[in-house]
């Protein structure tokens, strides 16, 4: 498979998740990604829980496969000079999410590096963004969930707010960083000039509340957390089946009619409280009580079969174990074996010409490719 970024060289000065996840996407799409690490332990994510037999953590492995590791002691002026030479002579992209001010202190900032390599695309991945009163602060995914309002929107109405159960902000920022880098590389084809891409955890988190912000702008009120009860249409919530929770979302009058027929509650079709979408939303609690009593009588699998047969959008609330074992996951080849075949990792959630880009090379040991990088670049070590 010919990958789109073969021949592109990326220097990643990234730690934790957001920056490395962007580097992972580029690596799996064919780029040569050189992960620049501190020789004193490298990326802290290497030691996160759980740790694999090779010493890397599962988190580090999942975000750093297919990369090369090069250690550089930033306190060593000679090592820094060699790194700048490598970037000037060979880099297409530099990607960094170090603490605010670090790259400027080491002379590895965009302005300095692009002076010697005008075609360089430089991506800054920050916490609060490139400007403003908080731009100097570091940050992590759960902090941005809290700061952006996502935490306040998540959870049951009568319980404290909850964080989202996945690293939504980190992974989303990695995606936006990749989109920015790809956009700048595409522009470079026409202009010959690189450029600077700025992304941040905060900007990503505010991006995720696009619809709540729009609702606030129009109605004057922001939505409140309602657990598995969703906004806009009804029914749009989770219902307790006999073996777990099943989510049903009905967005049209036709779907509502078919739902009533599938649940053998056609009398709802003649109830004026449920005639139109706005009617159903205004009387959602009463509608949910009737539907919930019916859903409770059977299993999630049984309801999936019946509702899928009449084209009603629905899904069981699954555990991670259930998702990994599901035939749909297997059919799409979403899980890819690691290099030793003993573990599985999620591949890129996209396919090119019907093929998912291959995943599976191990995440590098610290400084594993030091000599290889310098040999490849034909630069004296």
PyMOL commands that set and color helices and strands:
alter all, ss='L'
color gray80, all
select helices_A, chain A and resi 18-28+44-47+58-64+77-90+102-105+110-116+141-148+150-153+168-191+201-208+210-219+253-262+266-270+272-274+277-282+284-295+300-309+320-325+327-332+370-377
alter helices_A, ss='H'
color red, helices_A
select strands_A, chain A and resi 9-13+32-37+68-71+93-96+121-126+195-200+236-241+244-249+314-316+335-337+344-346
alter strands_A, ss='S'
color yellow, strands_A
deselect
rebuild
show_as cartoon
